Amino acid sequence: MSQLYRTAALDGIIQHPLDSMTLIFQKSSGVTHMVADPVPAILEVMAEDSLTASDVAQRLSASYDLEDNTDVADIVLARLAELCTLGLVEQV
């Protein structure tokens, strides 16, 4: 069984694009994270759903023109692990 992930409370974060980066203020911790693509896109496609890395990769592929030769699910899984460490995503 694949691990499910969901975003932390979306009403608890404020996102602000800044050139090629995005600032994400996390109200619960008072910490501002500076992230780059594909993090904002991952958070956007996850919305408030509980998804596997493969589910997120499929949603990203449907919304963005991704290269066929890259393993999107592996990249997404690595980003989800990082986002869990930051407290922006949690395993369920």
Z-matrix of the N, CA and C atoms (Angstrom, degrees):
N
C 1 1.461
C 2 1.526 1 109.37
N 3 1.307 2 116.61 1 133.84
C 4 1.465 3 121.35 2 -179.12
C 5 1.525 4 110.39 3 -80.51
N 6 1.314 5 114.32 4 147.98
C 7 1.462 6 121.29 5 -179.98
C 8 1.523 7 110.36 6 -71.06
N 9 1.329 8 116.38 7 136.38
C 10 1.460 9 121.75 8 176.54
C 11 1.525 10 109.48 9 -96.57
N 12 1.319 11 115.04 10 145.79
C 13 1.466 12 122.78 11 178.05
C 14 1.517 13 108.39 12 -130.25
N 15 1.315 14 115.49 13 151.33
C 16 1.469 15 120.69 14 172.62
C 17 1.521 16 108.10 15 -144.36
N 18 1.308 17 114.87 16 155.77
C 19 1.457 18 119.00 17 178.90
C 20 1.521 19 109.33 18 -73.45
N 21 1.309 20 115.42 19 150.77
C 22 1.455 21 120.05 20 171.77
C 23 1.527 22 106.11 21 -65.17
N 24 1.284 23 118.02 22 168.25
C 25 1.467 24 121.67 23 -176.60
C 26 1.527 25 111.01 24 -47.44
N 27 1.328 26 116.00 25 114.34
C 28 1.466 27 120.50 26 -177.40
C 29 1.524 28 112.23 27 -64.72
N 30 1.325 29 116.58 28 -28.01
C 31 1.460 30 118.27 29 177.51
C 32 1.521 31 111.31 30 -73.61
N 33 1.332 32 116.09 31 -7.31
C 34 1.454 33 121.42 32 179.28
C 35 1.515 34 114.09 33 -96.87
N 36 1.343 35 116.64 34 5.70
C 37 1.462 36 119.64 35 177.96
C 38 1.526 37 110.19 36 -130.45
N 39 1.316 38 114.48 37 149.09
C 40 1.469 39 121.68 38 175.45
C 41 1.518 40 106.63 39 -122.87
N 42 1.345 41 116.40 40 126.11
C 43 1.459 42 120.89 41 179.70
C 44 1.525 43 109.71 42 -107.64
N 45 1.334 44 114.73 43 139.78
C 46 1.460 45 119.87 44 178.42
C 47 1.530 46 108.91 45 -140.59
N 48 1.346 47 117.21 46 113.82
C 49 1.474 48 119.41 47 177.43
C 50 1.524 49 110.73 48 -66.69
N 51 1.334 50 115.69 49 140.96
C 52 1.450 51 121.51 50 -179.33
C 53 1.527 52 107.39 51 -143.37
N 54 1.319 53 116.68 52 96.04
C 55 1.461 54 122.34 53 -174.64
C 56 1.532 55 109.63 54 54.94
N 57 1.322 56 118.48 55 -122.59
C 58 1.463 57 121.11 56 -177.67
C 59 1.528 58 112.43 57 -88.71
N 60 1.313 59 117.33 58 -0.40
C 61 1.464 60 122.51 59 -178.92
C 62 1.534 61 109.12 60 -112.81
N 63 1.313 62 115.93 61 166.77
C 64 1.462 63 122.04 62 173.14
C 65 1.518 64 107.60 63 -130.00
N 66 1.325 65 115.68 64 132.49
C 67 1.460 66 121.19 65 174.85
C 68 1.521 67 107.86 66 -92.26
N 69 1.309 68 116.72 67 131.81
C 70 1.462 69 121.32 68 177.48
C 71 1.521 70 107.45 69 -123.38
N 72 1.330 71 115.38 70 113.08
C 73 1.465 72 120.81 71 177.05
C 74 1.516 73 108.20 72 -92.46
N 75 1.313 74 115.58 73 125.65
C 76 1.460 75 122.34 74 -179.25
C 77 1.525 76 107.81 75 -102.48
N 78 1.331 77 116.17 76 107.12
C 79 1.459 78 120.98 77 -175.01
C 80 1.522 79 113.18 78 -59.05
N 81 1.327 80 117.73 79 -39.63
C 82 1.469 81 120.52 80 -174.98
C 83 1.527 82 113.05 81 -64.09
N 84 1.335 83 116.93 82 -33.86
C 85 1.467 84 119.88 83 -178.52
C 86 1.529 85 112.54 84 -104.27
N 87 1.325 86 116.21 85 -17.19
C 88 1.457 87 120.04 86 -176.14
C 89 1.518 88 113.01 87 76.06
N 90 1.335 89 116.49 88 13.39
C 91 1.465 90 122.03 89 -177.13
C 92 1.524 91 109.74 90 -98.50
N 93 1.336 92 115.59 91 140.20
C 94 1.457 93 121.43 92 173.05
C 95 1.519 94 108.41 93 -106.10
N 96 1.321 95 115.78 94 124.74
C 97 1.461 96 122.31 95 179.51
C 98 1.524 97 108.53 96 -102.15
N 99 1.309 98 116.58 97 140.51
C 100 1.463 99 122.26 98 174.99
C 101 1.525 100 106.60 99 -107.96
N 102 1.336 101 116.70 100 115.51
C 103 1.460 102 120.63 101 -175.19
C 104 1.527 103 109.96 102 -125.82
N 105 1.322 104 114.57 103 159.78
C 106 1.468 105 121.61 104 177.85
C 107 1.522 106 108.45 105 -119.88
N 108 1.324 107 115.20 106 172.63
C 109 1.461 108 119.93 107 174.95
C 110 1.505 109 109.07 108 -58.05
N 111 1.278 110 119.48 109 142.77
C 112 1.461 111 130.29 110 10.43
C 113 1.530 112 114.41 111 -96.96
N 114 1.330 113 119.34 112 13.80
C 115 1.461 114 121.29 113 -174.01
C 116 1.529 115 113.11 114 -57.40
N 117 1.339 116 120.38 115 -50.72
C 118 1.468 117 118.27 116 179.48
C 119 1.532 118 112.90 117 -59.73
N 120 1.324 119 116.70 118 -37.44
C 121 1.466 120 120.50 119 179.05
C 122 1.527 121 110.48 120 -67.22
N 123 1.323 122 117.53 121 -39.68
C 124 1.466 123 121.03 122 178.34
C 125 1.525 124 109.91 123 -61.85
N 126 1.325 125 116.92 124 -48.17
C 127 1.462 126 120.09 125 179.71
C 128 1.524 127 111.17 126 -61.85
N 129 1.324 128 116.60 127 -37.69
C 130 1.464 129 121.10 128 179.97
C 131 1.527 130 111.82 129 -64.82
N 132 1.324 131 117.34 130 -47.58
C 133 1.474 132 118.84 131 -177.27
C 134 1.522 133 112.44 132 -73.41
N 135 1.318 134 117.63 133 -22.91
C 136 1.459 135 119.54 134 177.74
C 137 1.517 136 111.23 135 -72.54
N 138 1.336 137 116.21 136 -32.32
C 139 1.466 138 121.69 137 -176.67
C 140 1.533 139 108.50 138 48.12
N 141 1.316 140 117.69 139 -124.00
C 142 1.460 141 120.03 140 179.64
C 143 1.521 142 111.04 141 -114.78
N 144 1.331 143 116.54 142 21.34
C 145 1.459 144 121.96 143 -179.58
C 146 1.526 145 110.78 144 -89.09
N 147 1.322 146 116.44 145 153.04
C 148 1.461 147 122.53 146 170.72
C 149 1.522 148 106.53 147 -93.85
N 150 1.339 149 116.18 148 119.64
C 151 1.462 150 121.30 149 -172.69
C 152 1.519 151 111.64 150 -134.95
N 153 1.334 152 115.65 151 156.97
C 154 1.455 153 121.08 152 170.47
C 155 1.527 154 107.85 153 -85.61
N 156 1.324 155 116.64 154 168.03
C 157 1.465 156 120.47 155 176.15
C 158 1.526 157 110.13 156 -60.23
N 159 1.332 158 117.67 157 -37.37
C 160 1.473 159 121.59 158 178.23
C 161 1.524 160 111.43 159 -64.51
N 162 1.340 161 116.87 160 -39.37
C 163 1.462 162 120.60 161 177.30
C 164 1.529 163 110.62 162 -62.27
N 165 1.325 164 116.28 163 -44.68
C 166 1.462 165 121.17 164 178.86
C 167 1.525 166 109.64 165 -62.26
N 168 1.329 167 117.38 166 -43.66
C 169 1.464 168 121.81 167 179.32
C 170 1.527 169 111.10 168 -60.74
N 171 1.324 170 117.10 169 -41.14
C 172 1.468 171 120.14 170 178.44
C 173 1.517 172 111.12 171 -64.58
N 174 1.328 173 117.29 172 -41.83
C 175 1.468 174 120.27 173 178.51
C 176 1.525 175 110.89 174 -65.35
N 177 1.321 176 116.90 175 -40.53
C 178 1.466 177 119.86 176 177.46
C 179 1.522 178 110.68 177 -63.61
N 180 1.332 179 116.82 178 -42.37
C 181 1.466 180 121.22 179 -179.72
C 182 1.519 181 111.47 180 -63.61
N 183 1.326 182 116.73 181 -32.79
C 184 1.467 183 120.64 182 178.64
C 185 1.526 184 111.70 183 -72.78
N 186 1.335 185 116.72 184 -27.95
C 187 1.466 186 121.20 185 -176.32
C 188 1.523 187 114.46 186 -97.71
N 189 1.343 188 116.81 187 -22.85
C 190 1.459 189 121.30 188 -174.31
C 191 1.522 190 110.36 189 -130.24
N 192 1.313 191 115.85 190 151.83
C 193 1.457 192 121.80 191 177.46
C 194 1.526 193 108.23 192 -83.97
N 195 1.328 194 115.93 193 95.24
C 196 1.460 195 121.20 194 -176.69
C 197 1.520 196 110.01 195 -100.61
N 198 1.330 197 115.65 196 149.21
C 199 1.462 198 120.46 197 178.98
C 200 1.522 199 110.00 198 -65.57
N 201 1.327 200 116.14 199 137.53
C 202 1.457 201 121.10 200 -178.82
C 203 1.520 202 113.20 201 -70.11
N 204 1.329 203 117.71 202 -25.45
C 205 1.464 204 119.66 203 -173.59
C 206 1.528 205 113.81 204 -87.39
N 207 1.319 206 118.51 205 0.56
C 208 1.465 207 120.03 206 178.54
C 209 1.524 208 109.62 207 -100.09
N 210 1.301 209 115.52 208 147.60
C 211 1.457 210 119.67 209 177.05
C 212 1.528 211 107.95 210 -90.37
N 213 1.312 212 115.41 211 90.09
C 214 1.455 213 122.47 212 -174.30
C 215 1.528 214 111.21 213 -59.90
N 216 1.320 215 117.59 214 -39.07
C 217 1.471 216 120.78 215 -178.15
C 218 1.533 217 111.44 216 -61.65
N 219 1.341 218 117.49 217 -38.06
C 220 1.470 219 120.13 218 178.46
C 221 1.528 220 111.20 219 -67.26
N 222 1.317 221 116.06 220 -40.54
C 223 1.475 222 120.66 221 177.90
C 224 1.524 223 109.71 222 -64.02
N 225 1.334 224 116.58 223 -45.36
C 226 1.462 225 121.13 224 179.44
C 227 1.527 226 110.34 225 -61.94
N 228 1.327 227 117.72 226 -43.04
C 229 1.460 228 121.19 227 179.64
C 230 1.531 229 111.53 228 -59.74
N 231 1.322 230 116.85 229 -41.46
C 232 1.470 231 120.92 230 177.70
C 233 1.527 232 110.72 231 -64.17
N 234 1.337 233 117.43 232 -42.02
C 235 1.463 234 120.15 233 178.88
C 236 1.527 235 110.76 234 -67.67
N 237 1.341 236 117.91 235 -38.13
C 238 1.462 237 120.63 236 178.56
C 239 1.525 238 111.18 237 -62.77
N 240 1.316 239 116.76 238 -39.07
C 241 1.470 240 120.37 239 177.10
C 242 1.524 241 110.35 240 -62.27
N 243 1.328 242 116.98 241 -42.00
C 244 1.471 243 120.89 242 177.64
C 245 1.518 244 110.83 243 -64.76
N 246 1.333 245 116.75 244 -42.30
C 247 1.460 246 120.67 245 -179.35
C 248 1.523 247 111.76 246 -66.86
N 249 1.329 248 117.20 247 -31.10
C 250 1.470 249 120.69 248 174.16
C 251 1.525 250 110.21 249 -64.09
N 252 1.322 251 116.23 250 -42.30
C 253 1.458 252 121.13 251 179.01
C 254 1.528 253 110.85 252 -61.74
N 255 1.333 254 116.65 253 -36.68
C 256 1.463 255 121.22 254 179.52
C 257 1.535 256 112.86 255 -78.22
N 258 1.335 257 116.41 256 -15.15
C 259 1.454 258 119.82 257 -177.87
C 260 1.510 259 114.42 258 85.93
N 261 1.335 260 117.51 259 10.89
C 262 1.463 261 121.02 260 179.07
C 263 1.525 262 111.93 261 -88.31
N 264 1.316 263 116.89 262 -20.42
C 265 1.466 264 124.01 263 178.20
C 266 1.511 265 107.00 264 -134.45
N 267 1.324 266 116.40 265 149.76
C 268 1.459 267 120.04 266 177.25
C 269 1.520 268 110.42 267 -132.69
N 270 1.335 269 114.81 268 150.26
C 271 1.461 270 119.69 269 174.07
C 272 1.508 271 108.99 270 -81.26
N 273 1.333 272 116.15 271 141.78
C 274 1.466 273 120.41 272 178.18
C 275 1.507 274 110.42 273 -124.60
